[in-house]
Amino acid sequence: MRQKPFLSHPSGWLNTNKVCALSDSERHLGHVVFDRNLWKAFDATHLDEPRTGFLCLGTFTTVDSAKAAVEGSVASSRTPVTRAAGTRLL
């Protein structure tokens, strides 16, 4: 049986009223979520301090400032984290 090809989408932001996700052609890079009148920003290329989830970048009053925080963090020169057996997240 022949498999269907992976459906790609353009790189950049995909937006809804409450969630915006940033990706390139291969990876989820980060997202912002609207909650209680604030936008929470997350960098999906780095783990949080307890290494249990995405790095939280903080809360912002506008979606544009939250997106800028994600873009800046993803573009930063931090060392990428690794998972078990040396599998890189980035």
Secondary structure, DSSP 4 states (H G I P E B T S, - for coil): -PPPPP----SEEEE-SSEEEEE-SS-EEEEEEEETTEEEEEEEEEE-TTSSSEEEEEEESSHHHHHHHHHHHHHS-PPPPB-GGG-B--
